[in-house]
Amino acid sequence: MKRIKIFDTTLRDGEQSPGCSMNLAEKIEMAKQLEKLGVDIIEAGFAIASPMDHKSVQAIAAAVEHCTVVSLARCTKGDIDAAWDAVKEAKHPRIHVFLATSDIHMEYKLRMTREQVLQRISDMVAYAKSFCDDIEFSAEDASRSDWAFLAQCYSNAVAAGATTLNVPDTVGYSTPQEMADLITYLKAHVVGVENTDISVHCHNDLGMAVANSLACVKAGATQVECTVNGIGERAGNASLEELAMAIRTRADFYDAETGINTRQIYRSSKLLSNITGVPIPPSKAIVGANAFAHESGIHQHGVIANAQTYEIMKSTDVGIPQNTMVLGKHSGKHALREKLESMGYELSDEELEGVFVRFKDLADKKKNITGSDIEALVLNRRGVSQGDCRLVSHVVNTGHGVPNISCIKLQRGNEELEDVAIGSGPLDASFKAINRMLHMDVQLDSFSLNAVTDGEDAVGEAVVKVSLPDGRSYTGTGLSTDIIESSIRAYVNGINKIIESAN
């Protein structure tokens, strides 16, 4: 079987998805999880984009042990200098340069002729090669480019030192057959292509990103670029979990394999959802809540008789935990650690202590503790840093025909703060009280509430998007069996991210 490299761009292209921005600590946590997942390459960011992007790429390069770490760069010396400075301390660095090659992009965006584009590719790939042996070149909007010209662009890149040639369907315009035909053409017409990896980067504007990517694998591509949960600009990118499981499940058809540890797929998906606050749709392939659920009596009967009648994969193959009650309020820290380890979570003693305190609090409120409850506690384990705020107590008076009043008490460092406010509802009153006591002008942009588990004592996860007057936005999450409490905790979590970014 041929080995397909998985190039994950969750932290670069994925983060460009509206509402999916991450802070430095979250990016590092996600990068470490991607390494556990077994991706080959992590595109950590676009170093020239901002000082924070540069810093995050540097931090990920230092934190990652086994994966290749990449920074994106336009075909300009300034971009390439910034990219190399950001990844140079990585154990396996790569510079990823790109330039548009379609007529519409060259005329209206680049305002360059074909001859100028060819020369720029040769010059800038060679410049990047002077820093680093591992160079990837992408022809932006390749799927809408003239094929003969595109082959010449890639030939120039190979001659200048490119080791990976990426073929993007930048606007999600192509179809599986067209993409397969393009890969076949390039393999036959690019000079030196036999010494490179052919990569594909497909967007999902017509819902065909995964299908297009798989068609390219069948045609001979050896690297696939994708994101966890398929996040990305516009309609997103090819979904990593769908690609990995399609290749694994249909290895007989694709004659290919990846290095993905599929048992880490669900954990990676849930972690990203928790960080960004973007829920996983129930019917999402591989990781959705309904992906392995059966309601039809005919289906249930078949699955009971033989799971393969209606399931082509096992839920455990992708790391979906079982919702069984094995822990309660009398359980100790050792039992909790064993349960977490059986679910694949490795926590430090300090992290375990924080989860255990919240576990005991939850156990006092819930009769049955499920695997999903425990998972939710782990994913919401962010520690309290100096300067962070912590919810101490809340008292809310609400009802029809009476004022909605909220009294909130917060702990910030050694200082205890308290304020009362009236609002249009209990949450509006609570958020106003928090803003007033912290002297902050924070705007609530969106709010959602999801049940993590089933039943009347289900744990509710609140997700808020908050922003400052300058437009910077932050995601906050909170967890509790009390939905008002979980909502306040989410707002405080968002406030803490604002405080952290200011330090």
N, C-alpha and C positions, 0 to 999 in steps of 0.2 A: 504493500500500500504506500502511496505517496503521503508525505507529511505536510499538512497545511498549517502554516504559521498564522496565529491569531494576533492581529494588531488591534489593540483596544484603544479607542479614542474617546472614551467616556469623559476623561478629564480635560479634553480639548474641544472637540466638536460637540460632544454631549453637553458640556457646560454652556455652550452657546444657545442651547434650547431655552426659551423664555421661562424664567422662574427656577432654573436649575443651577444657579451659581452656588459655589461652595467656598467656605473659608479654608485657610491653610491647614488647620488640624483635620478638617473633614477630607480634604484632598489626600493627605498623607494616609489617613485611615482607609480610604477607598483604594489607594494605590497598593497598600499592604494586602488588602483583601483580593485585589486583582492578581497579585503574585501568588497567593494561596490558590486562587482559581486556576492558575497555570497558564495565563496568557503569555505569549512569547515577547510581545513588544507593548510598552505603555507609552502612548503619546501624552506627555505630561502637561503640555500647554503650548502657548504661542509667546515665547519669551519677550519679544519686542512689544507686545500689545500693551503692557503696563508694568510698572515696577513690581506689583504684587504677582503678576503672572511669572515674571522672571524669578522672583523669590520662591514661588511654589514649585517651579520646574527644578530649581536648584535643590530644594528640600526633598523632593521626590527622588531625584537622582542620588541623593545621599542615603535615603531610607531603603531603597530597593536593592536587593541582593542579587537576584538571578535574572530578572527581565532586562531586555534592552530598553533604555529610556530615551525618548525622542522629544525634540522641540521642533515645531513647525517654523518655517522661515520663507518669506517671499524671496524671489531671486534678486536680492539687493545685498550689498556688503554689510550694511548696518544690521539687517535682520539676521544674517548668517553669523556675524560677530556675537550678537546677543544670544543666539541659539547655542553656539559653542560654549560661551561663558557659562550658560545655565546647565549644560549637560556634561561638561568636561570632567567632573568628578565622579560621574557614573561608572560603574564597573563595565557596562556595555553601552556606550553612547552612540547615538545616531542623530544626524541632521537631516531633516525632511524639507526639501525645497520644492516650491511649486511655481508654475507660471501657466496662465491660460493659453490655450491653443486653438479654440474655436474662432471662427471668423467674427462672430458677433461680439465676443469678449475682446478680441484683438482690436477691432475697430472702435467700439464704444467705451470700453473700460481702459484698456492698455494704451490705445492710440499708437500701436506699433505695427510695423509691417511684418510679414512672415520672415524676412531675412533678419530683421532686428530680433525677433523672438528666438530664432535659431542661434544667433550669436550670443544672446543673453543666457540661454540655457548652457551653452558650452562654457562661457566665462564663469558663471556663478556655480555650476556644479563643480568645476575645477577648483574654484576658490574654496568651496565647502570641503572638498577632498583634501585641501592643504591642512585642514584641522583634524580630520576624522576619516577613518577608513570606510565606515559604514554610512553610505549616502543613499537616501531615497529621493527620487524625482517623481513629482506628480504633474501631469498635464491637466490642469483644471479644465473642466467641461470637455473631457476627452470624448465622451460618447456623442457629442455634437460637432466634433472636429472632422476635417477632411482626413480620411484614413491614410493616404499617401504622405501628406504633410505630417500627420501625427507620428507615423513610423520614422520619419526623418528626425523629428524632435527627440524621440526616444533613442535613436541611433547616436545622435550628438551627445545625449546624456550619458550613454554607456561609454562612449569614447572619452568623455571627460572624467569618468570614474564612478558613475552611479552603479550601485550594487542591487538596488530594488527599483523597479519601474511600476509606478502606481497608475491605474487606469480608472479615473473617477467617473461615475455617472452623477455629476455634481448636482443636477437639478431633477434627478429621478425621472428622466424622460424616456429612457431606453426600455427594451423588453428583453426577456431571457434569451431568446434566439439571437437578437441583435448583439447582445453583449457577448454571447458565446462565439458568434462569428467574428467579432472584433478581436477577441483574444486569439483566435485561430489565425487571423490575418497578421497580427503583430508578431506572433511566434515565427511566422514565415518571412516577414519583411524587415524586422528590426535587426540591424547588424550587431552581433555580439549578445543577442538576447539569451543565448544558451548559458551564459555566465551570470545571469541575474535571476532574481525572484520576480515573477509577475504578480502584482497585487491588484486588488479591486476595492473600490470604495463607493458603495451604492447608496443613494438616498431613496427615501420611501414616498415621494410625492404621489406616485400612482399605486402605492401599496405593493411594489414588486422588488423592494430592496433585497430581501432574503432570497427570493426566487432568482433574481439577476445574479447575485453573488454565487449561488450554488451552480447556476449554469456556467459561470466562469470557472469554477472549480472543476467541473466536468470537462471543460475545454482545455484545461491545463494551467490555470492560475495556481500559484503555490502560497499566496498570502491573501487573507481576507481582512478587511478593515471594518470594524463594527463597534457597537456600544452596548453596555448592559441596559436591558429594558428597551433598547432601540431609541434612546433619547438622542436628540440632535436638532439642528436647525429645521424650521418648518415642520414637515411631517416626520422628521427623524431619520435615523440611519438603519442599516441592517442590524437586526437584533442578535447579539452574541449568543444568547441562550438557544435561540431557534437554529442558528447556524450550527452550533456545536452538537446539538442533539439530532439534527437532521443528518449530519455527517456520521455520527455514531450509530444512529438507528438504521440508516441506509448505507452502511459501509459496503454492502454488497453491490450497490449501484454506483457509488462515487469512487470506490476503490481508494479510499482516503481515510486519514485519521488526523486528529488534533492532539495536542498535549493537555487539553482541558480536563481538570478534575471535576467531573460533572456533579459530584456530591457537594461542591461548593457553589453551584449555580444559584440555588434558591437563596442561600445566605447572602450572596453578592447582590442579588436583585432586591432583597428586603433592605439591605444596608443602604443602597442607593436611594430607594424610595423613602427611607427614614431621613436621610440627609437632605434630600431635595424637597420633601413634603409632597411629592407627586405620587399618588396611589397607583398600585398595579391594578389594571382593569380585571374584573373577575374572569373574563373569558380570554385573557392573554395566554397565548400558547406557552406551554412549559411551566410557567410560574404563577399563572392566575389561580384564584381560589377555586374555580370550577374546572381546572385543567384535568384533575383526576377525580371529579365528582360525578356520580351517576344517580339520576332521579327516576328515569324510566324503569318500570318494572321489568321489561324485557332485558334491558341492559344490566340491571342489578342481578337478575337471575343468571345471565351469562357470565358476569364477573365473578359471582360466587362459585360457579362451576369451574371456570378457568379464566383468570384475569386477562389472558391474552385475547379473549373473544372481543373485548372492547378497549383494551389498553395496550398500545404498542410500546410503552415505556413503563417502568415502575416509578412510583413517586419517590421512593428512596434513592433511585439512581440520580435524581437531581437535588437530593438533600432536603426534601420536604419533610418536616418533623411530624410525628404522630401526636394527635391531641389526646393523650391519655393522662389521667390524674394520678400522679405518683408522689406528689409532695403536698404538704399542708402546713398549718401553723405550728405544728410540733416538730417539723423537720429541722435538722441542723445544717450548719454551713458545709459540712463534709458531704452530706447527701446532695445538697444543691450543686456543689462542685462536680460530683460524679455525674449528675444529670446533665449539666452543661457540657461536660467533656463528651458524654454520649451523643450530644447534639452537635459536636464539632467545635464548640467555643472554648478558646483558651484565654483565660483571664488572669491577670496578675492578682496578687493578694489584695492590693488596694482596690482594684476594680471589683473583685469578688465581694469585698466588704460593703461597697456601695450598693451593689445589686442585692446582697443579702438583706440589708436594712429595708430596702424597698419591697423585697419579697415578703418579709415578715409583715410589713404594713398592708400589703395586698392580701396576704393570707388571712388577716383579721377581718377583711371585708368580703372575701369570696369563700364559698364552701368548697369549690373544686378548682384547683390550679392546673391548667393545661400546659402543654408544650408551647402553644402560641403565647400564653401569658408570660412564660419564662423568657421566650424569645423577645417579646416586646420589652421586657425589663432590660435585657442585655442591650438591645438596639438603642434604648433611651438612657444609657448609662453615663452620659457625659458628666464629668466631674465638675465641681464648683471651684472656680479659680478665684484668686484674690481680686476683689472688686466686683465679682458677680453678685447678683441678687438671688435670694432664695425665698420662696413662699413659706411664710410661717403659719398664717391663718387667713381665712376669709369668712365673712359673714354677709350674706346676701338676703335682702328683703325684696320679694317680687310677687306680682300677682295682678289680676285684672282690676283696674280702677284705683290702684295704689301706686305711689312713686316707687320706681326701681332704684334701690339704694344698695351700695356695696361698700363694705369696710374691709380694706386690705392691709395686712401687715407683712412687711418684707424684712429680711435680714440682709444687710450689705456690709461685709467685713464684720467689724465689731459694733456696727451701728444698726439699731432697729428703727424702721420707718413705718409710719401708719398714716392712712388718709381715708377719707370718705367722699364719695361722689354720687350724684344722681345722674341717671342716664335713661335712654329710651328703652333699655332692656338690662338684664343683670350683667351681661358681658360688657356692654357699652359703659355701664357705670363702673365696672371693675377696671376696665382699661383706662378710663379717665382718671380714676384714683391713682393708678400706677404712674401715668404720665405726670400727674401733678406732684406726687411726692418725689419723683426723680428729676423734676424740672426738665422734661424731655418732650419734644414735639414729634411724636411718633404717630404715623398714620396706619390704620389697619386697611390693607388692600384686599385681602381675601381670607376666608375662614372655611374650614371643612372639618367634619367629625366623622370618624369611621369606627365601627365596632371591631375590635381585634379578635374577640372570641364571641361565642353564642351565649344565649341565655339572658335572664333578667339581671344577672350580676356581671354582665360582659364588661370587659375593660374597654374604655373609649379612648381613642387616640385623636387628639385635636391637632390640626395643622393650621398655622396662621402665616400669612405673608405680611410683613410690616415694612414700612419705608420711612426714610427721612425726607425733609423738604428738598434736599439736593437730588433726590431720585434714587439713591442707593437703597436696595431692598434686601431683606433678610427673611429666612424661613425659621419658624419656631415650632417645636413639637412638644406635646405634653401628654401624659398618660395617667389615667385614674378611672376607677369605677364610677366616680362622680363627674358627670360631663362638664359641669361648671368649673370644677377644680382642674380638670384636664385642660380646659380652655384657658384658664388663668395661667397655668403652668406653661402652656405653649407660648403665650404672650411674653411671659417672663424670660423664657428661653430665647425668644427673638430679641428681647431687650439686651440680654447678656451677650449675644453675638454682635450687637451694635457697640456695646461697651468694649468688647474684645478687639473689634476692628479699629477702635479709636486709640488703643494703647500701642 
